[in-house]
Amino acid sequence: MFGQDRGQLRQMYLDAWRKQQNGAPMQPLEVMIAEVVSLHPEYHPLLEQGEEALDKDFLPELGEANPFMHMGMHIAIREQLATDRPPGIALAHKQCLLRFGDPHEAEHQIMECLGRSLWEAQRNNSAPNEDQYLSCVQQLANRK
């Protein structure tokens, strides 16, 4: 999406949120970021810290979730839907929408599959397995 530099990635969130708050003109990606941020009011105080938010570490062993990773996964899912990659993800997403009834909740559910896929790829030192990821989302959509 943006590259590998953590500070630059986080700065994009800060900038998009600041622009949205100030009514400043925004690029399409900034609009998407601001939409995701607006869905997570629990992260607003962090983003309003400005530069302090850029260097903060979030330690899972202390029960801390990384809000930038969470929002980034929302954006990744939205980009997947826009391109239907992996092929079939847009249809599986529509089925999840029917099941969960709320687009934000559907993304959170799909995020579990995406997180598992990314974790397995990292563990195996490989690219994410798109077929397994899509299968997970399809199963999620069809689960009773």
Sequence and secondary structure as in RCSB ss.txt:
>XXXX:A:sequence
MFGQDRGQLRQMYLDAWRKQQNGAPMQPLEVMIAEVVSLHPEYHPLLEQGEEALDKDFLPELGEANPFMHMGMHI
AIREQLATDRPPGIALAHKQCLLRFGDPHEAEHQIMECLGRSLWEAQRNNSAPNEDQYLSCVQQLANRK
>XXXX:A:secstr
   S HHHHHHHHHHHHHHHHHT    HHHHHHHHHHHT GGGHHHHTTTHHHHS    GGGT   HHHHHHHHH
HHHHHHHHT STTHHHHHHHHHHHHS HHHHHHHHHHHHHHHHHHHHHHTS   HHHHHHHHHHHHH  
